[in-house]
Amino acid sequence: MRIFVTGATGFIGSRVVSALLARGHQVTGLVRSEEAARQLVDKGVTAKRGTLEDPQAWVAGIDQCDAVIHTAFDHDFTRFAENCEKDCRVIGAIGSVLQGSQRPLLITSGIGMGDDGSGQPALEQNFNPAHPNPRVASELERSQLLESGIDVRVVRLPQVHNTERQGLISYYLSLAREKGAAAYIGEGNNAWCAAHVDDVAGLYVKVLEQGQRGERYHAVAEESIPSWLIAQTVAAGLDVPAVSLKSEQAAEHFGWFAAFAMMDMRASGAWTRQQLDWQPKGPGLIDDLSSMRF
């Protein structure tokens, strides 16, 4: 198949491209710079220049492909709501090109969209259209495209990691270095889920090849890693103390990261593994944090 991949040289997208090539697919990758374009060409990938700010300038190129995998996202979390709305517009623009075809579109969302508020792990079947997380915009757009007949499939991401990057935890690590302490709230029992980046890339390929129209899939290898354990691991790596804060201290210490620091982001990937025979094999989050060069 000929696959169009956005974010093709990004942390996740670059691994998705490699996984697609290993399966014999042809790939066209969206990139922002000439240097990134050269990286793709060296891998045998067709490069398409473009930005998320102006999707109309490049979406026509999708018409030459059999499917689209959308991994690109602006990770400036100080402008998170604005960037979620931008993602919604990009998904809509891609969908306009796929209208009337059977070509699948894989979009990316956050694991929190499967949280029903009960305190139980987020599930693939859950979705609250009134969810306060701005990332809801991407899945609302998915629903509109699905109603218009487009084959949309969703990959929801946890903290995606290796020894170089760990999703939101990379920002937490930088903050701990700056503050001289790895902080957590209360007893640190709120937990996050995670998966190694290579396992996540493999899931995108499985969703492409075996996934079903309209379904949501969870890239979750580890369901529940408590924040106190993350804090202790980061503290050991940085040689700083791990400290407990009261919830009213979170905003002053964490700044924009405070809301994330207090979230409980447990999620299950059991249904996804059963449906697609997805078997994560990479190192766990704590192993990668312990092995990284601080």
C-alpha positions as CSV (number, residue, x, y, z in Angstrom):
1,M,0.0,0.0,0.0
2,R,1.0,3.6,-0.5
3,I,0.8,5.4,2.9
4,F,0.8,9.1,3.7
5,V,2.3,9.8,7.1
6,T,2.3,13.2,8.8
7,G,5.0,13.9,11.3
8,A,7.2,11.5,9.4
9,T,10.4,12.4,11.1
10,G,8.9,12.9,14.6
11,F,9.5,10.8,17.7
12,I,6.7,8.4,16.9
13,G,6.2,9.1,13.2
14,S,9.7,8.2,12.2
15,R,9.3,4.8,13.9
16,V,5.9,4.3,12.1
17,V,7.6,5.0,8.8
18,S,10.3,2.4,9.5
19,A,7.7,-0.1,10.6
20,L,5.7,0.5,7.4
21,L,8.8,0.1,5.2
22,A,9.6,-3.2,7.0
23,R,6.2,-4.4,6.0
24,G,6.7,-3.6,2.4
25,H,4.6,-0.5,2.2
26,Q,5.5,2.6,0.2
27,V,5.5,5.8,2.2
28,T,5.1,9.5,1.5
29,G,6.0,11.6,4.6
30,L,5.0,15.1,5.5
31,V,7.9,17.2,6.8
32,R,8.5,20.9,7.6
33,S,12.2,21.3,6.6
34,E,14.5,20.5,3.8
35,E,16.8,18.7,6.2
36,A,13.9,16.4,7.3
37,A,13.0,15.8,3.7
38,R,16.6,14.6,3.1
39,Q,16.3,12.2,6.0
40,L,13.2,10.6,4.4
41,V,14.7,10.4,1.0
42,D,17.7,8.6,2.4
43,K,15.3,6.0,3.8
44,G,13.6,5.5,0.5
45,V,10.5,7.6,1.4
46,T,8.9,10.3,-0.8
47,A,9.0,13.7,1.1
48,K,6.2,16.2,1.0
49,R,6.9,19.7,2.5
50,G,4.2,21.3,4.5
51,T,3.0,22.5,7.9
52,L,0.1,21.9,10.2
53,E,-0.8,25.6,10.0
54,D,-1.6,25.4,6.3
55,P,-2.9,21.9,5.6
56,Q,-4.6,23.0,2.3
57,A,-1.1,23.5,0.8
58,W,-0.4,19.7,1.0
59,V,-3.6,17.6,1.4
60,A,-3.9,17.2,-2.3
61,G,-0.9,14.9,-2.2
62,I,-3.0,12.4,-0.1
63,D,-5.1,11.7,-3.2
64,Q,-2.2,9.6,-4.6
65,C,-2.1,7.3,-1.5
66,D,-4.1,4.4,-0.2
67,A,-4.3,5.4,3.5
68,V,-3.2,8.2,5.8
69,I,-1.6,8.0,9.3
70,H,-1.7,11.3,11.1
71,T,0.9,11.4,13.9
72,A,1.9,15.1,13.7
73,F,1.0,17.3,16.6
74,D,2.4,20.6,17.9
75,H,3.7,19.7,21.4
76,D,3.9,23.2,22.8
77,F,1.8,22.4,25.9
78,T,1.7,26.0,27.0
79,R,-0.7,26.4,24.0
80,F,-2.4,23.0,24.4
81,A,-6.0,24.0,23.7
82,E,-5.0,26.0,20.6
83,N,-2.9,23.2,19.3
84,C,-5.8,20.7,19.8
85,E,-8.0,22.9,17.7
86,K,-5.3,23.1,15.0
87,D,-5.2,19.3,15.0
88,C,-8.9,19.2,14.5
89,R,-8.6,21.5,11.5
90,V,-5.9,19.2,10.0
91,I,-8.0,16.1,10.5
92,G,-10.9,17.9,8.8
93,A,-8.7,18.9,5.8
94,I,-7.4,15.4,5.4
95,G,-11.0,14.0,5.6
96,S,-12.1,16.3,2.8
97,V,-9.7,14.6,0.4
98,L,-10.7,11.1,1.5
99,Q,-14.5,11.8,1.1
100,G,-16.2,9.2,-1.0
101,S,-13.4,6.7,-0.8
102,Q,-12.7,3.6,1.3
103,R,-9.2,4.7,2.2
104,P,-8.6,4.6,6.0
105,L,-7.5,7.6,8.1
106,L,-5.7,6.8,11.3
107,I,-5.7,9.7,13.7
108,T,-4.0,10.2,17.1
109,S,-5.6,11.0,20.4
110,G,-4.9,10.9,24.1
111,I,-5.6,8.0,26.4
112,G,-7.6,10.3,28.7
113,M,-10.4,10.4,26.2
114,G,-11.3,6.9,27.4
115,D,-11.8,8.0,31.0
116,D,-15.4,7.8,32.1
117,G,-14.9,9.5,35.4
118,S,-15.5,6.4,37.5
119,G,-11.9,6.0,38.7
120,Q,-11.5,2.9,36.6
121,P,-8.8,2.6,33.9
122,A,-9.7,4.3,30.6
123,L,-11.2,1.9,28.0
124,E,-11.3,1.9,24.2
125,Q,-15.1,1.9,24.2
126,N,-15.5,5.0,26.3
127,F,-15.8,8.5,24.9
128,N,-17.3,11.6,26.6
129,P,-17.9,14.3,24.0
130,A,-18.1,16.9,26.8
131,H,-14.7,15.9,28.2
132,P,-12.8,18.9,29.6
133,N,-9.5,17.9,28.0
134,P,-9.0,20.0,24.8
135,R,-7.8,16.9,23.0
136,V,-11.5,16.0,22.7
137,A,-11.5,18.1,19.6
138,S,-9.7,15.5,17.6
139,E,-12.2,12.8,18.4
140,L,-15.2,15.1,17.9
141,E,-13.8,15.7,14.4
142,R,-13.4,11.9,14.0
143,S,-17.1,11.5,14.8
144,Q,-18.1,13.9,12.1
145,L,-15.9,12.3,9.5
146,L,-17.2,8.9,10.4
147,E,-20.8,10.1,10.0
148,S,-19.9,11.3,6.5
149,G,-18.7,7.8,5.5
150,I,-15.0,8.1,6.0
151,D,-13.1,5.1,7.5
152,V,-11.5,6.8,10.6
153,R,-9.6,4.8,13.2
154,V,-8.1,6.2,16.4
155,V,-4.9,5.4,18.2
156,R,-4.9,6.8,21.7
157,L,-1.5,7.4,23.2
158,P,-0.2,7.0,26.8
159,Q,3.3,8.2,27.8
160,V,5.4,7.0,24.9
161,H,9.0,6.4,25.8
162,N,12.5,5.2,25.2
163,T,15.7,6.3,26.9
164,E,15.6,9.7,25.2
165,R,12.0,10.9,25.5
166,Q,9.1,9.9,27.7
167,G,6.1,11.9,26.6
168,L,4.9,14.4,29.3
169,I,7.5,12.9,31.7
170,S,10.2,14.6,29.6
171,Y,8.7,18.0,30.7
172,Y,8.5,16.7,34.2
173,L,12.1,15.7,34.2
174,S,13.2,19.2,32.9
175,L,11.2,20.8,35.7
176,A,12.7,18.5,38.3
177,R,16.2,19.5,37.1
178,E,15.2,23.2,37.2
179,K,13.6,23.1,40.6
180,G,16.1,20.7,42.2
181,A,13.4,18.3,43.3
182,A,11.2,15.6,41.8
183,A,7.8,16.4,43.2
184,Y,4.5,14.5,43.4
185,I,1.2,15.3,44.9
186,G,0.1,13.8,48.2
187,E,1.1,10.2,48.4
188,G,1.7,10.0,44.7
189,N,-0.9,7.3,44.1
190,N,-2.2,8.9,40.9
191,A,-0.8,6.8,38.1
192,W,0.0,7.1,34.4
193,C,0.1,4.4,31.7
194,A,2.9,4.0,29.2
195,A,4.3,2.1,26.2
196,H,7.7,1.9,24.4
197,V,7.8,3.9,21.2
198,D,8.7,0.9,19.0
199,D,5.6,-1.0,20.3
200,V,3.5,2.1,19.6
201,A,4.8,2.2,16.1
202,G,3.9,-1.4,15.6
203,L,0.4,-0.8,16.8
204,Y,-0.2,1.9,14.2
205,V,0.7,-0.6,11.5
206,K,-1.6,-3.2,13.0
207,V,-4.4,-0.7,13.1
208,L,-3.8,0.1,9.5
209,E,-3.7,-3.5,8.3
210,Q,-6.2,-5.1,10.7
211,G,-8.2,-2.3,12.4
212,Q,-11.8,-1.7,11.8
213,R,-13.7,1.5,10.8
214,G,-14.6,3.7,13.7
215,E,-12.8,1.8,16.4
216,R,-10.5,3.3,19.0
217,Y,-7.3,1.5,20.0
218,H,-5.2,2.0,23.2
219,A,-1.4,1.9,22.8
220,V,-1.0,0.8,26.4
221,A,1.6,-1.7,27.5
222,E,1.7,-0.7,31.2
223,E,-1.6,0.2,32.7
224,S,-0.7,2.0,36.0
225,I,2.7,3.5,37.0
226,P,2.3,5.5,40.2
227,S,3.6,9.1,40.2
228,W,5.6,8.5,43.4
229,L,7.6,5.8,41.6
230,I,8.2,8.0,38.6
231,A,9.3,10.8,40.9
232,Q,11.7,8.5,42.8
233,T,13.2,7.2,39.6
234,V,13.8,10.7,38.2
235,A,15.1,11.9,41.6
236,A,17.7,9.1,41.6
237,G,18.8,9.9,38.1
238,L,19.2,13.6,38.8
239,D,20.5,13.1,42.3
240,V,17.8,15.4,43.7
241,P,15.2,14.7,46.5
242,A,11.8,13.3,45.7
243,V,9.3,15.5,47.6
244,S,5.6,15.3,48.3
245,L,3.5,18.5,47.8
246,K,0.0,19.4,48.8
247,S,-2.4,20.0,46.0
248,E,-2.6,23.7,46.7
249,Q,1.2,23.9,46.1
250,A,1.0,22.3,42.6
251,A,0.4,25.5,40.6
252,E,3.3,27.4,42.1
253,H,5.7,24.5,41.7
254,F,4.6,23.0,38.4
255,G,3.2,26.0,36.5
256,W,1.3,24.9,33.4
257,F,2.2,21.3,34.2
258,A,0.2,21.3,37.4
259,A,-3.0,19.9,35.9
260,F,-1.1,17.0,34.4
261,A,0.9,16.3,37.6
262,M,-2.4,15.8,39.5
263,M,-4.1,13.6,36.8
264,D,-4.8,9.9,37.2
265,M,-4.2,8.5,33.7
266,R,-4.6,4.8,34.1
267,A,-5.8,2.9,31.0
268,S,-6.3,-0.6,29.7
269,G,-5.1,-1.9,26.4
270,A,-6.4,-5.4,26.9
271,W,-9.1,-5.1,24.2
272,T,-6.7,-3.7,21.7
273,R,-4.2,-6.5,22.3
274,Q,-7.0,-9.1,22.0
275,Q,-8.4,-7.6,18.8
276,L,-5.1,-7.1,17.0
277,D,-2.8,-9.6,18.6
278,W,-0.6,-6.7,19.7
279,Q,2.1,-7.9,22.0
280,P,4.3,-5.1,23.4
281,K,7.8,-6.3,24.0
282,G,9.8,-3.1,24.7
283,P,11.3,-2.0,28.0
284,G,9.0,-0.5,30.6
285,L,8.9,3.2,31.5
286,I,10.8,2.8,34.7
287,D,13.4,0.7,33.0
288,D,13.9,3.4,30.3
289,L,14.0,6.2,32.9
290,S,16.6,4.2,34.9
291,S,18.7,3.6,31.8
292,M,18.7,7.1,30.3
293,R,21.6,9.5,30.5
294,F,20.5,12.3,32.8
